[in-house]
Amino acid sequence: MANSYGKIFKLTSFGESHGKSMGGVIDGCPSGIKIDINLIQKQLDRRRPGQSKVTSQRNESDKLEILSGFFNGLTTGSPIGFIIENRDHKSKDYSNLKSAFRPSHADFVYEKKYGNRDYLGGGRSSARETVCRVVAGSFAQQILKSIGVDIFAFVSSIGSISISENIDKLNLDNIDNSIVRCPDMNSSELMIKEIEKVQKQGDTIGGIITCIAKGTPIGLGSPVFDKLHADIGKGMLSINAVKAFKYGFEQKDISSSKGSEVNDIFIDNSGKTSTNFSGGIQGGISNGNDIYCEISFKPVSTLLMNQETINNKGEKIIIKAKGRHDSCVVPRAVPIVESMMALTLLDHYLISKSDKL
C-alpha cells in the first residue's frame, strides 16, 4: 500500500478515519526554515468538518501537534512528525456497513484486494486522510512563499452553476468571504442554495476547483516521465472524489481549436507570453507564467436515501447511510488542492536544485 508522496520533500501519512489519530512524517524539509504553526492550523480549519451549514457536522477541532523536527519556530532538517487526534467519530453510525458494500465507495475493491477492511468511516480510504496532506502542504506553501510562489484555489462551479466572471478578473481576496470558497459573490450565493437543495433531498452534488500558482520559477519539471503537469495531475487525482484534471488557462476549448488560435507567443526574455493556454508549463517544464489547473470532483457517494447494493455474500440488499456527511465536499477540498499543488511544486523545486549540484 503506497502511503508516501514526493521524492525529496516527502510526506508519509498514517491513520484511519475512526482510529485514535491521523498523522504523518515529512522528510526532506530543509533546515532553518521559519514556519508559522498558526498558518498551518488556519489551513486545517479551512478543511475541517463542521465549519459551515453546507459541510458535514462532524465536530473535529483538528488540533495539530508537532512531535519532532521543529524547534524555536524553525525546521531542524530532521523528519517532522505530527499527529491530529480524532475526537468526534461516531462508530455506531457505521454498524450497518460491516457486511455491506456502499455504491461507488472503496469498500468492495478494498476488501477484494486486501481481504480485510475497516468499515468504520472507510478506514484508510476515508477522505479523513487528507488532513495529513494539508499539514505537509502548509509547510510547503510557506517555504514556497519565501521564494515568491503563491498558491490560490477556489470553487469555480457547483453542479451546473459556474462563476460568471473571467478568472483573471476575480478578486482572489474574496475566496474565504464565501462559505463555498467562491470569489464570485453572485455565483457563491447560487452555489449555496444548490447545496442546500440537495441536502434536503438527502442527495449530493459535485463541482470544480480551480487552482493557480503565481510566481513559479522557470525550470521545474523535466521532459518524458517527470513532466511537471503529470506530477501535479497525479497529486490532484490522488485526492478522494477527484474524477478529472485539466491544466492550462483555457478561454476556449483547445481540443477543437487551431494552433494559430492557442499558441502562446513569447513577448520577452523572461518567458512571459501574450496568452497562457499552456497554463505555465511547456514540454513538462514550468515557463515562469502562472500555472492554472482545474480539478473536477464527483458527488459524494454517501447518500442519505435508500440505495440498492450487495453484501459480502453477494446478496442484494437496500442500504441507507446514517450519520453526518457532506452533501458537497468541494468547498472543504480547496485547502487540499492547494496542498497537493504546494507539495508537488516544492518537491520539483528541490529536485531542480539537486540537478545543478
N, C-alpha and C positions, 0 to 999 in steps of 0.2 A: 504494500500500500504506500503510495507516494504521499508524503506529508511535508515536503520541503519545496521551497520556491526560490530560485535565484542561483547564481554561480559564485559570485564573490560576496555580495550583500545577500545573505541567505536567511530566510525565515523557515523554521521548523515549528509547526503548531501541534498542540495535543489537546485532548479533552472531548467530552461528549455533551450534548445538549442538557441532559439531566444528571450529569456527573457532578462531582464536588466543585470542579472549577475548569475553566478554559485556560490555556496558557501557551507559551512559546519560548523559543530561543532564537535570538537574532545573532548570527555570526557574520564576521567580516566588516563590522562597523568600525570606521576609523576612530582613533583615539583623539581626545581633546576637543570633541565637538560639543558645543553648548546646546543643550536640549531643554526646552520648556515643557515640563510634565503637564502643566495646566493646559497647554495646547493639545497634547495627546488626549487628555480627559475630555476636552471640548469635542474632539472628533468622535470619541466613544459615545458621548452624549447625543451626537447627531445620528448615530447608528442605533442606539439602544431602543428597545420596545417601550411602549407606554408614554411616548413623548408628545403625542397629539391625538385628536379624536379620529384620525384616519389611519392609526397604526395599531398593532397588537397591544393589548393592555397588560401583557406580562410586565411586571414591575421590577426590572433589574436595574440596579444602580450602576452596574458595570464599572466598579471602582478598581482602578489599576494599582497593582502592587509590583514594584520593580524589585527583583531579587538579587541581581548581580550586574556587573558591567557598567555601573553608573556611580559616580562619586563627586560630591560637591558641584552638582549641576553639569558635569562633563562626562562624556563617554570615556571609558578607560582602555578600549581596544580589545577587551576580553568579551566573551559571549554575554549578551544581555538576556537574562532570564526574567520572565514576568508571568504573573497569574491574574486572573479575574474570576472571582468566585461566582458560582451560580446560586442565587438566593431565593428565587421565586418560581422555581419549576414545580408544576403540579402533575406528578406522575400518574395519578389516578385518572386523569383525562385521557390517558393513552392505553388503559387496561383493555379496551375492546380491540386493540390493534395487535395483540400478542400473536394471533394466528391469522390475521387478515392483511392483505396487501392493498395499500391505498393506490387508487388510479394515478398514473403519471408521477408517482414518487419512486425513490430508490429502493423501497422495501424489497420488492421481488428480486431484482437483479443482485442486490447486496447479499440476500440470503442464498441465492443460487451460486454466487461467486465464492463467498466465504463460509457458507454452511452454518452461519450463526449471525444474528443481528440484534442490536439494541433497539427495540421498538419504541422506547420512551423518547418521543420528540425527534426520532430519526437518528439518534446517536451521533456517530461521526459524520454522517451525511447531512446533518442538520445545518441550516444557514447560521446557526449559533457560532459555528467555527469561524465565521468571517470577523468576529470581534478581534481575533488574533491578528488578522491581516491589517485591521485598522490601527492597531498599536504599532506594528512594524512599519506600516505605510506612513504614519505620522512622523516617526523617526526619519524616514526617508524624505518626506516633504520638507521637514525643517532643514535637513542637510542640503537638499536641492535649492531651497530658497537662499541659502548662504552663497550660492554660486549664480543666483539670478534667475532661477527657474520657479515659476508659479503655476500651480495646477488648480483648475476650476472644473467642477462637474455640476450639472443641473438637470432637472427633469424637463425634457423638451416635448414629451407627449404622454398622455394617459388615454388609453383606448383610442378613440377617433379624434380626440381633442389635442391639437398641437399648438405650439407657440405661434403667435400671429406676426411677431416682429422678426426681421432678419437677425440671425445670430450675431453678426458683427456690430449690431446696433443695440444689443441688450446691455442693460446696466447690471453687471455681474455682482455688484454690491447688494442687489435685491434678493439674491438666492435664498438667504436664510430669513428674509422677511415673509416668506411663504411657507406654510406648513407642508406643502408638497415640494418645496425647493425648486420652484419655477420662477425665474426672474421677470417673466412677463406677467404682471399682476392681473390683467384681464383674463388671460388663459388660466392662471392659477385658480381663480375662483370657479371657473367652469370645471377644472380637474377635480377640485374638492367635492363639488356637487356630484360628479360622476362616481367618485369613490364611495360617497355616502349612499348613493342609489344602489350600487351593487352590494354594499354592506347589508342593507335592509333585506336584500333578496337572499342573503347567505351565499352570495356568489363572489367571484374575484375578477380582477382585471389587470392587464399588463401595461407596458409602456416603454418609453425610450429615454435613456440618459445620454446627454452629450457631454463629452469631456474635452477640455482644451488645456494644453501645456504651452505656456508662454515662456520665451527666453531659453529654449532648449539649444544648447550649443551644436555647432556643426560637427558631424563625425561619429555620432552614436549609432551603433549597429554595424553590420558588415554584410557583404553580398552572400548569396547562396543560402545556407541554413540558419544563420543567425541574424536574419533581417530584423530591424527594429520593429516594424509593424507586425511581423509574425509573432514576435515575443509579446508585444502588447496584446495582440489578439488572443494568444494562449492564456495570458493572465486574466483578461476580461471573460473569456469563455469558461474559465475555471470557477467563476462566481455562480453560486446557486441561482437557478431560474433563468440564466442568460441563454438566449437562443440564437443570437446573431451579433456579429461585429462588423463594422464598416468604418474605414478611415478615409479621410480626405474631406475638404471643405466643398461639398457638392451643392452648388446653387442650381445645378441641373443634373440629370441622370447621365453619368459618364458612359455607361454601357451603351447608350443609344445616341451618343454624341460623336461628332467628328473631332479628329485630333486637333484641327485648327481652332476648334472652339474651347478646348480644355487643356491645351499645353500651357504650362506655367513659364512665362517669359522672364528671364533674368533682367533686373534693372540696375544692379550694382554688384560690386565685387564681394559684398558681404553675404551674398546668396539670396538677397531679397528678391522676390518675384512679384509681378504685377497682379497675379491671381494665385490662389493656393489650392487648386484642385488636388494636388499631391498630398495635401494635409501635412506638410512639413517633413515628409520622408520621400526620398527618391533613391531607387536602387537598393532599398533596405537600410539607407543611411540618412540620419537627420540632416536637413539642409539649412537649419537656422530659422526657418519660419515657424509659425505656431503649428503645433500638432493638434489635429482635430480627429475625433472619432465618435461614433455612435454605438451604443450598446443596447440591444433590444432584450427586454425581459418578458417572459411568458406570464400569464395569470398564475397566481399561486395555486398549487394543485389541491390544497386542503379546502374543501367546500363545506359549509355548514348546511348541507342538504343531502338527501338520500342519493347514493350512487351505487350502481351495481359493480361488484368486483368478485374476486375469488379468495378463498382461504388457503392455508398451506396444504390442504388435502385436494385442492383443485375444485372444490365445490363452489357454486355460485352463491353469493350472499349479498345482502344490502348493508351498506355501511354509511354512517353519518358521523362526521367529525365532531368532537367535543372540545371545549376549552377556548383559548384566546389565540386568535390567528389574524394575520394581516389580510385585508381584502385586496391590498395593493402593496407590494413590497418595494416598489420603485423609489419613493421618497427616502426610505431608510437606506437604500443601496447607494446613494450619492457619495458618502464618505468611503464606501468600499471601492467604488470605481476610482475615486481619487487615489486611494491607497495602492491599488494594483498598477495604476499608471506610475506612481512615485517609485514603487519597488522596482519596476522594470527599467525606468529611466536611470535611477541611481545605480543599479547593477551594471547597466551598459556604460554609464559614465566611468565607473571604477574599472571596468574591463578596458575602456578606451585608454585610461591612464596606464594600465599594465601593458597594453600593446606597444607603448612607446618607451618602455624601460630598456 
